């Protein structure tokens, strides 16, 4: 496929995903996950209340530091804590279910078939073991890569401390490189009933043949979330100059934007998967 054809395919997949907006039910898997994120945010806000405090205070100490347990310093650390809780709890434990269901629903929409959340979640649950396993493999690879990136050398750590925004930017683009091979695992599992290793082989092969396209399908929409993360790095300044509640409002907005970005990515990946395999 030449460059012009690849650009046309890239634009076509995004157009297909954007056209899906008119089918409201396609948003439901992403809204359900967003509700879990809202619940997580509420738990963080009220971490000091028993019985929540028994579990959350040790976790906050683990993910941050003692100063994060005090007001208003807690709001300085809140964006980072929310990201850590998402990354270590929600993403590995449950996100695979909603991605699998959304993939089924997008495929049904593109094929002119039914688009219903309940049956899609039911089918995804029947494929829970391979979906969870390939999702966990992707999560583990990304976590290991990012930990190695942070501890690569003393110079990297010094650079990260001196230029945290550039550190986040570099981590963003490096992380997507390792996400790309797993891009089609959910589609392989729920649309072709592949097992764990079959889904990994199929996804790796398809991603290798469409490396640049798949990278851009992830990276371009995710730039919105990257901008939000970079802005939230100024949480201490935001809290000092305005109010702690502003951080909560920004995190709510981030949850909404995450749902929208994930909708675009999963819709585009499913369109490209169907185009290349069917």
TIDO-48373 format. One record per residue: residue in three letters; residue number from 1; x, y, z of N, C-alpha, C in turn. Coordinates in pm, 1 decimal. Last residue first. Layout:
<atoms>
aa,i,n_x,n_y,n_z,ca_x,ca_y,ca_z,c_x,c_y,c_z
ala,NUM,X,Y,Z,X,Y,Z,X,Y,Z;
...
</atoms>
This chain:
<atoms>
aa,i,n_x,n_y,n_z,ca_x,ca_y,ca_z,c_x,c_y,c_z
unk,278,-1185.6,-864.8,608.8,-1307.6,-912.7,541.5,-1322.3,-854.6,401.5;
unk,277,-949.9,-753.4,700.9,-971.1,-898.2,717.5,-1091.4,-951.4,641.3;
unk,276,-947.6,-480.9,654.8,-829.0,-557.7,618.1,-851.3,-709.8,625.0;
unk,275,-1197.8,-395.7,744.7,-1154.1,-364.3,607.3,-1040.0,-454.6,564.2;
unk,274,-1198.6,-473.0,1011.9,-1294.2,-533.5,918.5,-1250.7,-511.5,773.0;
unk,273,-989.2,-305.4,1105.9,-980.8,-451.4,1119.1,-1074.3,-519.7,1019.0;
unk,272,-1090.2,-50.7,1058.9,-970.1,-93.5,987.7,-956.7,-245.4,992.0;
unk,271,-1310.4,-55.3,1237.2,-1330.4,-33.2,1094.1,-1211.4,-81.8,1013.2;
unk,270,-1175.7,-91.7,1480.0,-1269.0,-195.0,1433.5,-1295.0,-180.3,1284.3;
unk,269,-1030.5,147.2,1492.5,-958.7,19.4,1487.4,-1048.4,-92.2,1436.1;
unk,268,-1242.7,334.3,1507.9,-1150.7,336.4,1394.3,-1075.6,204.2,1380.6;
unk,267,-1364.6,261.5,1753.2,-1441.3,263.4,1629.0,-1352.1,257.9,1506.4;
unk,266,-1150.8,298.9,1928.6,-1206.2,163.8,1911.1,-1288.1,156.2,1782.3;
unk,265,-1111.6,582.2,1893.3,-1004.8,485.0,1868.7,-1061.4,346.3,1841.8;
unk,264,-1358.3,701.7,1961.6,-1299.5,724.5,1829.6,-1195.5,618.3,1796.0;
unk,263,-1385.9,608.9,2227.1,-1488.7,581.3,2126.7,-1429.2,593.5,1986.5;
unk,262,-1162.7,727.3,2344.0,-1168.6,581.4,2332.2,-1273.3,537.0,2231.2;
unk,261,-1247.5,995.8,2331.1,-1127.0,952.3,2258.6,-1127.2,801.3,2239.3;
unk,260,-1473.1,990.2,2500.2,-1486.1,1031.8,2360.1,-1367.6,982.7,2276.9;
unk,259,-1360.7,908.7,2744.6,-1466.6,828.5,2682.7,-1479.0,861.6,2534.4;
unk,258,-1186.9,1124.6,2784.6,-1132.7,989.6,2769.1,-1234.2,898.1,2703.0;
unk,257,-1366.8,1332.1,2823.5,-1283.4,1333.8,2704.5,-1220.7,1196.4,2678.6;
unk,256,-1470.9,1253.6,3071.5,-1558.9,1267.2,2955.5,-1479.0,1262.1,2825.4;
unk,255,-1239.4,1266.0,3228.0,-1312.6,1139.6,3215.2,-1401.8,1142.4,3091.5;
unk,254,-1179.9,1540.2,3210.3,-1086.4,1442.0,3155.7,-1154.5,1306.7,3135.6;
unk,253,-1393.8,1648.5,3350.0,-1380.9,1677.3,3206.9,-1287.4,1577.0,3140.8;
unk,252,-1320.9,1553.3,3601.1,-1449.3,1512.2,3542.2,-1445.7,1534.4,3391.0;
unk,251,-1083.6,1694.4,3630.7,-1078.4,1548.4,3622.7,-1208.5,1491.9,3566.1;
unk,250,-1182.2,1955.9,3646.0,-1092.3,1918.8,3536.6,-1083.9,1767.5,3520.4;
unk,249,-1327.9,1938.9,3885.0,-1397.1,1970.2,3758.9,-1311.3,1928.5,3639.9;
unk,248,-1115.7,1893.5,4062.6,-1221.5,1793.2,4047.4,-1295.3,1814.3,3915.3;
unk,247,-976.8,2133.6,4036.0,-910.9,2008.4,3999.4,-1014.7,1898.9,3977.6;
unk,246,-1162.8,2308.6,4143.8,-1129.5,2320.9,4002.0,-1061.3,2193.7,3952.1;
unk,245,-1166.0,2264.7,4414.7,-1274.0,2206.4,4335.4,-1248.0,2216.7,4185.3;
unk,244,-953.4,2416.2,4515.4,-936.1,2271.9,4496.0,-1044.7,2208.6,4409.7;
unk,243,-920.6,2723.0,4326.0,-984.4,2645.9,4432.7,-958.9,2497.8,4409.0;
unk,242,-678.4,2928.1,4237.6,-824.4,2920.7,4223.8,-884.5,2849.9,4345.2;
unk,241,-411.0,2927.9,4303.1,-467.1,3048.9,4242.5,-618.9,3047.2,4232.6;
unk,240,-367.7,2673.5,4413.7,-326.3,2794.0,4486.3,-396.0,2918.8,4434.1;
unk,239,-459.6,2501.7,4213.7,-523.8,2501.9,4345.3,-493.0,2630.7,4420.3;
unk,238,-279.6,2563.9,4004.9,-424.7,2578.6,3984.9,-496.0,2589.3,4119.0;
unk,237,-35.3,2495.7,4119.8,-59.6,2635.1,4082.0,-208.3,2661.1,4066.9;
unk,236,-71.3,2216.3,4154.2,-44.2,2305.1,4268.8,-72.1,2452.2,4238.8;
unk,235,-123.7,2132.8,3875.9,-226.6,2125.5,3980.7,-195.4,2213.9,4102.0;
unk,234,16.6,2118.9,3641.8,18.3,2246.6,3714.1,-84.6,2248.7,3826.4;
unk,233,-44.4,1885.6,3524.9,83.5,1890.5,3595.0,97.2,2018.8,3676.7;
unk,232,-267.3,1931.8,3378.1,-287.9,1893.0,3517.3,-157.2,1881.6,3595.2;
unk,231,-152.2,1974.9,3126.6,-213.0,2086.7,3197.5,-229.9,2055.2,3346.1;
unk,230,-75.6,1715.2,3062.6,26.9,1817.6,3076.7,-27.1,1938.4,3153.8;
unk,229,-328.3,1594.9,3045.8,-231.4,1549.7,3146.0,-122.6,1653.4,3170.3;
unk,228,-438.6,1734.4,2827.2,-502.0,1741.9,2959.5,-402.8,1702.8,3068.8;
unk,227,-264.9,1652.7,2625.1,-274.0,1794.9,2659.6,-336.4,1813.7,2797.2;
unk,226,-326.7,1378.5,2622.4,-191.9,1422.4,2657.7,-192.2,1568.7,2699.4;
unk,225,-585.0,1388.0,2526.9,-562.9,1344.7,2665.4,-423.7,1383.6,2713.0;
unk,224,-527.1,1474.8,2267.1,-619.1,1552.3,2351.8,-596.7,1518.1,2498.2;
unk,223,-374.4,1272.9,2165.1,-308.2,1400.0,2191.8,-396.0,1491.0,2278.1;
unk,222,-533.4,1062.2,2094.7,-484.1,1065.2,2232.1,-407.9,1191.9,2266.1;
unk,221,-576.7,1092.0,1820.0,-683.8,1126.9,1914.1,-634.5,1142.6,2058.0;
unk,220,-298.6,1018.8,1740.5,-360.1,1147.5,1708.3,-477.3,1181.1,1801.8;
unk,219,-236.2,752.8,1837.0,-163.7,872.1,1881.0,-240.0,1001.4,1858.3;
unk,218,-402.6,551.4,1722.9,-391.2,570.7,1867.7,-343.0,710.9,1902.8;
unk,217,-370.1,594.1,1454.5,-506.6,578.4,1505.6,-509.8,592.3,1657.8;
unk,216,-92.8,589.9,1430.2,-162.4,718.1,1419.4,-305.5,709.6,1472.1;
unk,215,-47.4,312.3,1457.7,14.9,408.1,1549.9,-60.9,540.2,1549.3;
unk,214,-184.8,213.4,1237.2,-230.7,179.1,1372.1,-174.0,276.1,1475.2;
unk,213,-32.2,321.2,1024.5,-175.2,350.4,1038.6,-221.5,328.0,1181.5;
unk,212,222.0,204.6,1069.9,203.4,349.4,1074.7,58.5,387.9,1095.2;
unk,211,156.4,-79.2,1048.3,221.3,-19.5,1164.9,193.6,130.0,1176.9;
unk,210,30.2,-293.8,919.2,-31.9,-160.2,919.3,24.6,-76.1,1033.4;
unk,209,171.4,-522.4,958.1,141.2,-485.6,819.3,82.6,-344.7,808.3;
unk,208,174.7,-527.3,1237.7,301.9,-515.7,1163.8,277.2,-470.9,1020.3;
unk,207,-94.5,-565.7,1294.6,-30.9,-440.0,1333.9,100.2,-419.5,1259.4;
unk,206,-125.7,-827.4,1199.3,-202.3,-719.2,1138.2,-140.2,-583.4,1170.7;
unk,205,51.3,-965.4,1373.7,70.3,-969.1,1229.5,-0.7,-854.2,1159.4;
unk,204,-58.1,-911.1,1626.3,79.7,-870.9,1597.0,103.5,-866.2,1445.9;
unk,203,-312.9,-1028.1,1597.4,-299.7,-884.2,1619.6,-159.6,-836.1,1584.9;
unk,202,-247.4,-1301.0,1561.2,-324.7,-1228.6,1461.3,-308.2,-1078.8,1473.8;
unk,201,-108.1,-1356.6,1799.9,-42.3,-1372.6,1669.2,-114.5,-1291.3,1562.1;
unk,200,-310.6,-1301.3,1990.0,-183.8,-1226.9,1992.2,-112.7,-1236.6,1857.9;
unk,199,-504.8,-1487.9,1916.2,-536.2,-1344.5,1912.8,-409.0,-1261.0,1910.8;
unk,198,-366.2,-1725.6,1962.7,-411.9,-1693.7,1827.9,-443.6,-1546.2,1812.7;
unk,197,-332.5,-1713.2,2235.9,-213.4,-1705.2,2150.2,-251.1,-1674.4,2006.0;
unk,196,-611.9,-1714.5,2320.9,-513.4,-1616.0,2368.0,-398.1,-1601.5,2269.3;
unk,195,-831.0,-1784.0,2039.2,-782.2,-1800.8,2173.9,-673.7,-1698.6,2205.8;
unk,194,-1083.8,-1620.1,1842.8,-948.2,-1670.7,1861.5,-918.4,-1688.3,2009.7;
unk,193,-1326.4,-1532.4,1737.2,-1323.7,-1638.6,1839.1,-1185.9,-1702.0,1853.8;
unk,192,-1348.0,-1315.1,1581.6,-1301.4,-1437.9,1515.2,-1286.8,-1554.0,1612.0;
unk,191,-1447.3,-1121.4,1750.5,-1500.7,-1129.2,1614.4,-1460.3,-1256.7,1542.3;
unk,190,-1318.1,-1145.9,1996.7,-1465.3,-1141.3,1993.4,-1524.2,-1155.7,1853.6;
unk,189,-1036.5,-1176.5,1934.6,-1105.1,-1261.6,2031.9,-1255.4,-1263.7,2008.4;
unk,188,-976.0,-981.7,1745.3,-944.2,-1121.9,1717.2,-1021.6,-1215.8,1809.1;
unk,187,-1052.8,-752.6,1886.3,-1125.0,-790.1,1764.6,-1099.3,-936.3,1729.6;
unk,186,-856.2,-759.4,2088.6,-999.1,-770.0,2122.7,-1081.2,-812.3,2002.0;
unk,185,-618.9,-727.1,1935.9,-642.2,-850.0,2012.7,-790.0,-867.3,2047.6;
unk,184,-532.8,-510.2,1795.7,-643.0,-587.6,1737.7,-672.9,-715.6,1815.8;
unk,183,-320.7,-391.0,1937.2,-436.3,-310.4,1897.1,-556.5,-393.6,1855.0;
unk,182,-78.4,-482.9,2022.4,-196.4,-540.8,2086.9,-327.8,-478.7,2037.8;
unk,181,113.5,-330.6,1886.4,100.2,-473.5,1855.5,-25.3,-538.4,1913.5;
unk,180,66.6,-64.0,2010.5,27.4,-97.0,1873.6,16.9,-246.8,1846.4;
unk,179,188.3,-30.7,2255.8,44.6,-59.3,2253.1,3.7,-114.6,2117.2;
unk,178,445.8,41.7,2201.3,425.4,-91.2,2258.8,277.6,-127.2,2272.1;
unk,177,411.2,298.2,2101.0,484.9,199.5,2021.2,456.1,58.3,2070.6;
unk,176,297.0,429.6,2314.8,209.9,389.4,2204.5,278.8,288.1,2114.1;
unk,175,523.2,487.0,2476.3,420.8,392.3,2520.7,334.1,342.5,2407.2;
unk,174,653.6,687.2,2331.0,717.7,556.1,2347.0,614.4,451.1,2385.3;
unk,173,472.9,897.3,2356.6,501.3,844.7,2223.1,570.2,708.0,2229.6;
unk,172,469.9,926.4,2644.0,347.4,909.7,2564.9,377.7,843.2,2430.8;
unk,171,733.3,976.4,2715.6,668.6,853.6,2760.7,543.7,822.5,2680.4;
unk,170,762.2,1232.0,2603.5,842.6,1120.5,2552.8,780.5,987.3,2591.2;
unk,169,576.0,1370.5,2765.4,561.6,1368.1,2620.0,638.8,1250.4,2559.8;
unk,168,685.8,1340.9,3020.0,553.6,1284.3,2992.1,532.9,1269.8,2841.4;
unk,167,922.9,1487.2,2976.2,930.2,1347.7,3021.1,798.7,1276.4,2990.3;
unk,166,824.4,1737.9,2924.7,894.7,1667.6,2817.4,906.7,1518.7,2849.4;
unk,165,721.2,1787.8,3181.5,631.5,1784.7,3065.7,696.2,1712.3,2947.5;
unk,164,946.0,1787.2,3353.7,842.6,1683.7,3366.8,749.9,1675.0,3246.3;
unk,163,1242.1,1857.0,3360.2,1147.0,1884.2,3251.3,1035.1,1780.6,3253.5;
unk,162,1370.4,1779.1,3594.5,1388.1,1916.0,3547.3,1285.1,1954.2,3440.7;
unk,161,1296.9,1513.9,3623.4,1272.5,1606.6,3734.0,1279.2,1751.4,3687.5;
unk,160,1378.8,1405.9,3380.9,1237.4,1401.0,3417.2,1203.8,1498.2,3528.2;
unk,159,1654.6,1446.5,3401.1,1580.0,1515.4,3295.9,1431.0,1520.2,3328.9;
unk,158,1709.9,1273.6,3610.3,1736.4,1417.1,3627.3,1657.9,1498.9,3524.9;
unk,157,1637.8,1032.1,3487.5,1567.3,1076.7,3607.8,1587.5,1225.8,3631.1;
unk,156,1825.2,1024.4,3281.7,1682.4,1028.5,3249.5,1603.2,1079.4,3368.5;
unk,155,2061.8,1007.3,3427.9,2039.4,1124.8,3343.7,1891.8,1138.1,3305.8;
unk,154,2045.0,757.3,3547.2,2038.9,876.1,3632.1,2008.0,1000.5,3550.7;
unk,153,1830.3,545.7,3348.3,1960.2,597.4,3390.5,1938.7,719.4,3479.5;
unk,152,1581.7,411.3,3360.6,1683.2,376.7,3262.1,1821.6,421.8,3303.8;
unk,151,1353.5,437.5,3501.9,1472.6,398.6,3576.1,1589.4,362.8,3483.3;
unk,150,1157.5,504.9,3318.1,1181.4,594.5,3431.7,1312.0,564.2,3503.4;
unk,149,1172.1,285.9,3146.2,1200.8,419.5,3094.3,1233.6,515.7,3207.6;
unk,148,1088.0,82.8,3312.9,1225.6,81.0,3263.3,1265.8,218.3,3210.8;
unk,147,822.9,164.7,3343.2,909.7,157.6,3461.2,1056.8,156.9,3419.7;
unk,146,734.9,141.2,3079.1,737.6,273.1,3140.8,823.9,274.3,3267.3;
unk,145,761.9,-137.7,3040.9,833.1,-43.2,2954.4,845.0,92.8,3021.2;
unk,144,586.4,-237.3,3235.3,729.6,-269.6,3242.4,810.1,-170.1,3160.7;
unk,143,340.7,-133.7,3142.4,390.5,-99.3,3276.1,540.5,-123.7,3285.7;
unk,142,320.2,-255.2,2890.7,327.3,-109.1,2900.3,384.0,-67.8,3035.2;
unk,141,306.5,-526.5,2967.6,414.1,-479.2,2880.4,431.4,-328.6,2893.8;
unk,140,70.6,-529.1,3121.0,199.0,-563.3,3183.5,315.9,-511.8,3099.3;
unk,139,-125.4,-462.3,2930.0,-104.9,-376.5,3047.1,32.7,-401.3,3108.9;
unk,138,-103.9,-683.9,2757.7,-77.0,-548.5,2709.2,-45.3,-454.7,2824.8;
unk,137,-179.5,-886.6,2938.2,-47.5,-890.8,2874.0,-9.2,-752.3,2822.4;
unk,136,-439.7,-810.8,2997.3,-339.7,-809.0,3103.9,-198.3,-812.1,3047.3;
unk,135,-557.2,-855.2,2747.9,-557.0,-720.2,2805.1,-452.7,-706.8,2914.6;
unk,134,-524.6,-1126.4,2727.1,-452.2,-1042.5,2631.4,-449.0,-897.1,2679.2;
unk,133,-686.6,-1197.0,2952.0,-546.0,-1236.9,2944.2,-468.4,-1149.3,2846.7;
unk,132,-943.4,-1097.6,2899.8,-870.6,-1053.7,3019.1,-721.7,-1082.1,3005.8;
unk,131,-1001.4,-1239.6,2663.4,-1000.8,-1093.1,2664.5,-919.8,-1040.2,2782.3;
unk,130,-988.0,-1512.3,2746.4,-889.8,-1459.1,2650.7,-885.8,-1306.7,2647.6;
unk,129,-1200.5,-1494.4,2954.5,-1064.0,-1541.4,2981.1,-963.9,-1490.5,2877.2;
unk,128,-1440.5,-1396.2,2831.9,-1372.1,-1321.4,2938.0,-1226.7,-1364.5,2955.7;
unk,127,-1626.2,-1456.6,2647.9,-1487.5,-1461.3,2603.6,-1396.6,-1392.3,2706.3;
unk,126,-1856.7,-1406.6,2779.3,-1830.1,-1545.0,2741.2,-1686.1,-1563.9,2694.1;
unk,125,-1842.3,-1128.9,2791.9,-1822.7,-1206.2,2915.1,-1794.1,-1353.1,2884.6;
unk,124,-1907.8,-1066.2,2528.6,-1773.2,-1035.8,2577.7,-1743.1,-1114.5,2704.9;
unk,123,-2174.8,-1143.1,2529.2,-2079.0,-1214.2,2443.0,-1935.9,-1188.5,2487.6;
unk,122,-2271.7,-952.0,2714.2,-2285.2,-1095.2,2739.5,-2187.4,-1176.5,2657.0;
unk,121,-2220.6,-711.9,2584.6,-2151.9,-739.7,2710.9,-2158.3,-888.9,2744.8;
unk,120,-2398.2,-755.3,2369.3,-2254.8,-738.0,2343.9,-2173.8,-764.9,2470.9;
unk,119,-2651.7,-768.3,2494.5,-2596.8,-886.4,2426.5,-2446.8,-876.9,2400.7;
unk,118,-2645.0,-488.6,2598.9,-2659.9,-609.0,2681.9,-2604.6,-733.9,2615.5;
unk,117,-2621.9,-312.7,2374.2,-2518.0,-320.5,2476.7,-2524.9,-450.5,2555.6;
unk,116,-2661.8,-366.2,2031.5,-2723.9,-365.0,2163.0,-2618.7,-392.4,2269.3;
unk,115,-2711.5,-349.6,1721.5,-2615.8,-280.8,1808.7,-2681.1,-266.8,1945.5;
unk,114,-2737.5,-571.8,1437.8,-2786.5,-515.0,1564.2,-2674.0,-452.7,1646.3;
unk,113,-2582.7,-471.5,1118.9,-2652.8,-562.7,1208.2,-2698.3,-493.4,1335.7;
unk,112,-2417.3,-349.3,939.2,-2560.5,-329.7,924.3,-2643.8,-420.3,1011.6;
unk,111,-2152.5,-361.1,983.4,-2208.1,-467.6,899.2,-2358.5,-452.5,876.3;
unk,110,-2116.5,-149.9,1155.5,-2054.0,-141.8,1023.4,-2111.5,-246.1,928.2;
unk,109,-2259.1,-249.7,1381.0,-2301.4,-126.5,1313.6,-2244.6,-118.8,1171.9;
unk,108,-2105.5,-473.8,1451.2,-2245.7,-489.1,1414.5,-2298.1,-369.3,1337.8;
unk,107,-1866.2,-343.8,1515.3,-1869.1,-438.6,1403.3,-2012.4,-461.4,1356.6;
unk,106,-1951.1,-197.9,1739.3,-1905.1,-127.1,1619.5,-1909.9,-219.0,1498.0;
unk,105,-2010.2,-416.5,1908.5,-2115.2,-322.8,1870.1,-2076.3,-243.1,1745.7;
unk,104,-1761.5,-542.0,1940.9,-1875.5,-616.1,1885.8,-1983.0,-521.9,1834.2;
unk,103,-1623.2,-329.0,2061.4,-1578.1,-383.2,1933.2,-1689.6,-460.7,1864.9;
unk,102,-1763.4,-303.7,2302.7,-1767.3,-194.4,2205.8,-1723.6,-241.9,2067.6;
unk,101,-1691.3,-547.5,2426.8,-1832.0,-520.3,2394.3,-1842.5,-410.8,2288.6;
unk,100,-1411.0,-507.3,2452.3,-1465.0,-621.0,2377.8,-1608.8,-597.8,2334.9;
unk,99,-1408.1,-280.1,2614.8,-1347.9,-273.7,2481.3,-1401.1,-388.2,2394.3;
unk,98,-1529.7,-381.3,2843.5,-1597.1,-275.2,2769.6,-1538.1,-258.5,2629.1;
unk,97,-1341.2,-575.5,2923.8,-1480.7,-612.3,2900.7,-1550.8,-509.0,2813.3;
unk,96,-1101.6,-436.4,2964.2,-1109.5,-534.1,2855.9,-1254.1,-570.6,2821.7;
unk,95,-1136.9,-293.0,3201.9,-1147.6,-221.7,3074.1,-1162.4,-316.7,2955.8;
unk,94,-1097.6,-439.6,3440.7,-1230.7,-432.7,3381.7,-1235.7,-370.9,3243.1;
unk,93,-829.9,-461.3,3535.9,-934.4,-548.3,3589.5,-1063.5,-549.1,3509.4;
unk,92,-653.5,-274.8,3420.1,-627.2,-418.3,3405.1,-745.1,-507.1,3444.0;
unk,91,-805.2,-24.0,3473.7,-762.2,-67.1,3339.5,-733.7,-217.2,3330.6;
unk,90,-852.3,-7.5,3757.3,-960.7,-16.7,3659.6,-914.3,-74.2,3525.5;
unk,89,-572.8,-31.7,3871.9,-693.2,-102.1,3916.8,-794.9,-117.7,3803.8;
unk,88,-360.6,111.0,3767.3,-331.2,-11.3,3841.7,-454.7,-91.4,3880.4;
unk,87,-472.1,330.3,3631.1,-373.4,245.7,3566.2,-350.3,112.3,3634.2;
unk,86,-642.3,448.3,3821.2,-693.7,399.8,3692.6,-600.4,296.0,3633.6;
unk,85,-455.0,509.8,4015.8,-564.5,419.0,4049.8,-628.0,362.1,3923.3;
unk,84,-295.7,691.2,3867.1,-238.5,567.4,3920.6,-346.4,464.4,3953.3;
unk,83,-477.7,898.9,3813.5,-414.4,826.9,3703.8,-358.3,692.3,3750.0;
unk,82,-532.0,980.8,4075.1,-640.8,931.6,3991.2,-585.5,850.0,3874.5;
unk,81,-275.9,1068.6,4149.0,-338.5,956.5,4219.0,-450.3,894.9,4135.5;
unk,80,-241.9,1286.6,3973.8,-151.7,1172.8,3968.4,-210.6,1049.5,4035.4;
unk,79,-455.3,1455.6,4058.7,-448.8,1404.4,3920.6,-358.6,1281.9,3906.9;
unk,78,-382.4,1491.4,4345.2,-502.8,1420.2,4301.4,-498.2,1372.6,4155.9;
unk,77,-182.3,1643.1,4449.3,-148.1,1507.1,4407.1,-265.3,1433.9,4341.3;
unk,76,-311.4,1873.4,4516.8,-190.8,1883.0,4435.4,-160.4,1746.9,4371.1;
unk,75,-505.9,1782.8,4686.2,-548.1,1820.0,4550.7,-429.4,1845.5,4458.8;
unk,74,-360.5,1748.5,4922.0,-417.8,1631.1,4855.4,-453.5,1662.4,4709.7;
unk,73,-307.3,1999.2,5022.3,-204.0,1932.9,4943.2,-256.9,1811.7,4867.5;
unk,72,-472.7,2147.1,5183.3,-520.3,2119.7,5046.4,-419.1,2045.9,4960.6;
unk,71,-501.3,1840.2,5364.2,-569.2,1943.5,5285.1,-489.6,2074.5,5293.3;
unk,70,-310.2,1535.5,5340.6,-351.3,1658.0,5409.1,-414.4,1757.1,5311.1;
unk,69,-200.2,1325.5,5212.3,-312.7,1296.0,5301.3,-368.3,1420.8,5368.7;
unk,68,26.2,1392.2,5078.7,-96.5,1384.4,5000.2,-219.1,1359.4,5086.2;
unk,67,237.2,1365.7,5253.2,178.9,1498.6,5235.9,49.0,1497.6,5158.8;
unk,66,319.3,1100.7,5219.7,242.5,1137.4,5338.5,172.5,1272.6,5321.7;
unk,65,272.8,1018.7,4868.2,353.7,1042.6,4986.4,263.5,1089.3,5100.4;
unk,64,174.9,776.9,4646.2,220.0,915.5,4654.7,312.5,932.9,4774.2;
unk,63,106.6,512.4,4653.0,115.6,576.2,4521.6,171.6,717.8,4527.1;
unk,62,109.2,461.7,4931.9,186.5,378.3,4838.9,210.8,449.9,4707.2;
unk,61,-67.1,648.6,5036.7,73.8,651.3,5080.0,161.9,574.6,4981.7;
unk,60,-295.1,552.6,4910.0,-246.7,686.8,4876.7,-101.4,702.6,4919.3;
unk,59,-316.9,305.6,5037.2,-294.1,310.6,4892.9,-241.1,446.5,4850.1;
unk,58,-367.8,378.0,5307.2,-243.6,306.4,5271.7,-213.1,310.7,5122.2;
unk,57,-620.3,514.4,5251.2,-505.1,585.6,5307.3,-374.2,509.8,5282.1;
unk,56,-799.2,314.9,5155.3,-747.5,418.3,5066.5,-626.4,492.3,5121.7;
unk,55,-873.8,136.0,5361.8,-809.8,87.0,5240.6,-736.8,197.8,5165.2;
unk,54,-967.0,301.3,5564.2,-888.6,182.0,5600.5,-811.0,130.7,5479.1;
unk,53,-1132.0,489.9,5445.8,-997.8,530.2,5487.7,-908.0,411.1,5518.8;
unk,52,-1381.6,372.0,5414.3,-1294.1,390.0,5297.1,-1150.3,414.6,5337.9;
unk,51,-1563.2,356.3,5621.7,-1452.5,259.6,5622.4,-1357.0,274.6,5503.7;
unk,50,-1429.5,679.8,5712.7,-1435.4,535.3,5733.3,-1564.5,480.3,5669.8;
unk,49,-1293.1,923.2,5493.5,-1409.4,876.5,5568.3,-1401.6,725.7,5591.0;
unk,48,-1089.0,998.2,5329.9,-1065.9,1010.2,5473.9,-1181.3,956.7,5558.2;
unk,47,-1169.1,994.2,5064.3,-1080.1,887.6,5111.4,-1067.5,884.4,5263.6;
unk,46,-1339.1,1138.5,4900.4,-1382.2,1108.6,5038.1,-1297.6,998.3,5101.0;
unk,45,-1204.0,1150.2,4658.9,-1242.9,1275.7,4725.3,-1275.6,1251.3,4872.1;
unk,44,-1180.8,879.8,4590.4,-1061.3,957.8,4622.7,-1096.3,1084.3,4700.2;
unk,43,-1447.4,817.5,4540.6,-1375.7,747.3,4647.4,-1251.4,824.8,4689.3;
unk,42,-1490.7,981.2,4318.3,-1562.4,1007.8,4443.6,-1494.0,939.9,4561.7;
unk,41,-1327.3,848.9,4132.8,-1299.5,988.4,4169.1,-1367.1,1024.9,4300.5;
unk,40,-1460.6,605.5,4111.1,-1323.9,609.2,4163.0,-1286.9,749.2,4208.9;
unk,39,-1697.6,694.5,3992.9,-1700.9,632.6,4125.2,-1564.5,634.1,4190.8;
unk,38,-1594.1,780.9,3749.2,-1657.2,879.1,3838.3,-1662.5,824.1,3981.1;
unk,37,-1515.2,530.2,3653.5,-1413.4,631.4,3680.7,-1467.7,742.1,3770.8;
unk,36,-1763.8,412.8,3619.7,-1669.2,352.9,3714.2,-1559.2,451.9,3750.3;
unk,35,-1857.6,582.0,3419.4,-1925.6,580.0,3549.5,-1836.9,517.0,3656.6;
unk,34,-1689.9,508.8,3210.9,-1678.4,644.1,3267.2,-1746.2,652.0,3403.5;
unk,33,-1792.8,257.9,3155.2,-1657.6,267.5,3211.2,-1634.7,404.5,3273.6;
unk,32,-2038.7,343.3,3054.8,-2034.2,255.9,3172.1,-1896.1,259.3,3237.5;
unk,31,-1956.9,487.8,2832.0,-2023.4,558.1,2941.8,-2022.5,473.5,3069.0;
unk,30,-1860.2,283.4,2674.2,-1767.0,386.9,2719.9,-1826.7,467.0,2835.3;
unk,29,-2094.4,135.2,2622.5,-1979.9,72.6,2691.4,-1881.9,174.3,2747.9;
unk,28,-2259.4,347.8,2494.5,-2290.9,290.2,2625.1,-2173.7,219.3,2692.2;
unk,27,-2220.0,444.8,2239.5,-2149.6,512.5,2348.4,-2161.4,436.8,2481.1;
unk,26,-2390.8,309.1,2077.7,-2248.8,274.1,2069.2,-2167.3,339.4,2179.7;
unk,25,-2635.9,430.5,2108.5,-2609.7,309.6,2187.2,-2463.3,267.4,2181.5;
unk,24,-2641.7,637.2,1918.3,-2614.5,667.8,2059.3,-2576.6,543.6,2139.1;
unk,23,-2525.8,688.3,1623.9,-2587.3,572.7,1691.4,-2551.3,580.4,1840.7;
unk,22,-2379.4,903.9,1545.9,-2525.4,916.1,1536.5,-2598.6,796.1,1597.5;
unk,21,-2117.3,823.1,1557.0,-2168.1,906.6,1666.0,-2320.1,913.8,1664.2;
unk,20,-2028.4,701.9,1331.7,-2095.1,616.3,1430.5,-2155.9,695.5,1544.5;
unk,19,-1882.3,887.2,1198.0,-2020.0,865.0,1154.2,-2099.4,782.1,1255.1;
unk,18,-1636.7,849.1,1323.1,-1712.3,971.1,1350.5,-1857.6,957.6,1307.5;
unk,17,-1560.3,602.7,1208.3,-1578.6,613.8,1352.9,-1663.1,736.1,1387.6;
unk,16,-1542.0,673.3,939.1,-1635.1,568.5,981.2,-1664.6,578.5,1130.2;
unk,15,-1337.0,863.9,956.6,-1470.1,905.0,911.4,-1574.6,802.2,953.3;
unk,14,-1123.4,702.0,1034.2,-1171.9,806.1,1125.6,-1311.5,853.5,1086.4;
unk,13,-1101.4,543.3,805.2,-1133.4,480.8,934.1,-1184.4,583.8,1033.6;
unk,12,-1037.4,736.6,608.3,-1160.4,657.1,597.4,-1199.8,596.3,731.9;
unk,11,-786.8,826.4,688.1,-900.6,919.1,690.7,-1032.7,843.7,686.6;
unk,10,-644.6,585.2,644.1,-646.7,648.8,775.5,-767.0,741.8,788.4;
unk,9,-681.1,550.9,369.6,-734.5,450.8,463.4,-745.6,508.9,603.2;
unk,8,-543.0,773.3,273.8,-685.7,758.5,245.8,-751.1,659.4,341.1;
unk,7,-286.1,706.4,361.9,-350.8,827.6,413.4,-502.1,819.9,392.2;
unk,6,-245.7,475.6,208.2,-246.5,466.3,354.1,-314.0,588.7,417.2;
unk,5,-248.6,581.3,-49.6,-350.1,483.1,-11.5,-359.4,470.4,140.0;
unk,4,-20.7,741.5,-37.6,-151.8,803.4,-60.2,-263.7,708.8,-17.1;
unk,3,182.9,546.6,0.6,156.9,648.0,102.4,17.9,709.3,87.4;
unk,2,69.9,213.0,-100.5,153.5,332.2,-107.2,106.5,436.5,-6.5;
unk,1,85.6,-119.1,0.0,0.0,0.0,0.0,89.5,124.5,0.0;
</atoms>
